[in-house]
Amino acid sequence: MGLILVTAPTEEPVSLADVKAHLRIDITDDDALLGTYITVARRFCERYQNRAYITQTWKLVLDDWPDDDEIELPYPPLQSVTSIVYYDTEDNDNTLATTVYMVDADSEPGRVTLKYNQTWPYTTLRPYNGIEITYVAGYGDATGDVPENVVHAIKLLVGHLYENREATGIRPLSEIPFTVKALLDLERIVAL
């Protein structure tokens, strides 16, 4: 199984202005640095929670069809499935018809399930990466769509990164503050 980010978010869940207000920074000298920290903090928080925040497109790659009738899609919340493409032994691509499956965006993580009386294709797949599921995940396109506890965790982590620029000293850079993880644990997806 592989997971590939196809289209990254077009904005961050926290604006530079919000971070600067949170950190009480009035100068513009560190704006580029803070922008980098916002992206790094968002990526850390997404991976820690196993979630997508702002709308983004992912491709889940599988070697074979599952033994049961569903496929879970990582990084909820799931918005939609764009396509399910599978490749035969001659490397020809085939798109699975939407009449065969349905999308459950209400579950976490979201999933693709077979419709009643349907089966996964019997085609022999190429030896590896025979199935590609492209889907859209995230809370939405706007900053206000992301849960407030996540927004606050990102601000706290940006503050930690800003104040601890070097990985030396008693508290190394790799040590994430307890409060950040506590806020993210509220909606963390543990088993994917």
N, C-alpha and C positions, 0 to 999 in steps of 0.2 A: 504494500500500500504506500502510495506517495501522495503528498499534498503540495500543490503548486499555487502560489498567488498569481492570478492572471491580471487583475486590475486592482491596484492599491487604492486606499481611500483618497479622495480628492481634497479633503480637509482634515483637521485634527479635532478631537472632541473638546479640546480646551484651546481657547485663543491666546495669542501672545499678550493681549491687553489684560485678560483675566489672570494669567500667571504673574504678570508684572504687578497687578493690584494685590494679588495674594502675597507676593514676596516683598511688597512695598519698595519696588524699584522704579525710580523716576527717570533714570538716564536711558539713552538708546544705545550706548556702547556695546551692550551685551545682547542685543536683540537676536542676532544670528545664532549665538550660542544657546540662548533660551529656546529658540525655534528647534534647534537640534535636540535639546533635552526633552522638549515636548514630544517629539517623534519617538525618541528612545524610550521615554516613560510609557507612551501609549503602547508601543510594541511589547515592552515587558509586561504591562498589565494584561494585554490581550492574551499573551502566551501563558501567563500565570493562571488566568481565568479560563483559558481555552474557549475564548469568545471573540467575535468580531464586533467592533463598535460602530464605526461609520461604514456605510455601504461599500462593499468590496466583492470582487469576483474570485472564486476559488475553483480549482480543478482537482477532484479526487481521482486518483489513478489506482485501479485494482488489477490483479492478475487474472482472477476468475470471478464468476458469479457466486453469490453467497449460497450456502446450503439451505437457508430459510428464505422467506419472502420479503426481506427488508434490508436496506442499506442505510446505516446512520451516516449523516453528513456532519463532519467536525465544524467547529467554530460557529455555534448558534449566536443569535437567532437567524434561522433560515428565512429568507424572503421568497426565493423562487429557484426552480431548477431550469436552467437554460437549455441543456441537452444532455442526453446519455448516448454516447457513441461507443461502439465496440468494433474491434478489428479481428478479422479472420486470419487464418494461417498464411494467406497471400497478402496480408497487410492492407486489405480493402476495408474502408470504413463504412459502417452501417449505423444509422441513427435509429435508436429504439423508439417506436411509436408511443405517443402519449396515451394511446388506448390500452397499452399494456400495464402502465404503472400510474400511481397517483402520488402526489407530494403531500407530506404531512408537515406543515410549517408550524403547527401548534405544539408539537413535542419538542423537548430539549434533550439532546440535540435533535434537529429536524431529521426527516428520513424520507426515503423513497420506498414505497411498498407496492407489491404486485396487486393489481385489481383482481376482483373475484374471478376465479377460473382461468387465470393467466399464469404463464411460466416464463422464466428467463429464457432467452434464445438458446437453442441447442447447438448453434454454430461452434465449431472448435476454434478457440481463440489462439492468437499468437502466443508464444511461450511466456511473455511477460508484458505488463502494461496493456492488457487486452481491452480494458474498459476505462473510459474517461467520462466522469460526471462533472459537468460545469454548472456551478450554481452561484447565486448571489446571497450574501449574508450580511448581517449588521442591523443595528437598531434603526437606522435611517440615514438620510443625507445631511441632516443638520446637527449642529453641536448640541442643541437642546434635547435631542432624542436619546442621548446616552444617560443611563442612570446617574443620579447625583453622587452616590457613593463612589462610583468609578471616576467621575470628574474630580472629586476631592482627592482621591488616591493619586491621580495623575499629578495634581498640583503639589501634593506633599512630596512625591517622588522627584519632581522637577526641582523643588526646593532643596532636597537632599543632594541631588547631583550638582546643583549650583554651589552649595556650600562645601561640598567634599569633592573637589576637582581632581585630587590625586588619590591613588590607591595605596596610600601610606598612612601610618598612624594607628591609633588604637582601634578605630572603626574604619576598616577598609571600605572602599567604594562598593565592593560586591555585597556588603551587608545591607539589605533592604530594611528600612524601619518597620517595626512591628505594626504600627498603625496602618501603613499602606497595605500590608498583607491582610490585616484584620478587616479592612473595608472591602477588599477584593474577595475575601472568603465568603461574604454574604451571598454571592451568586456564582460561585466557582463550579465549573463542570469538572469533576475529578476523573471519571472513567470515560474515555473515548474509545 
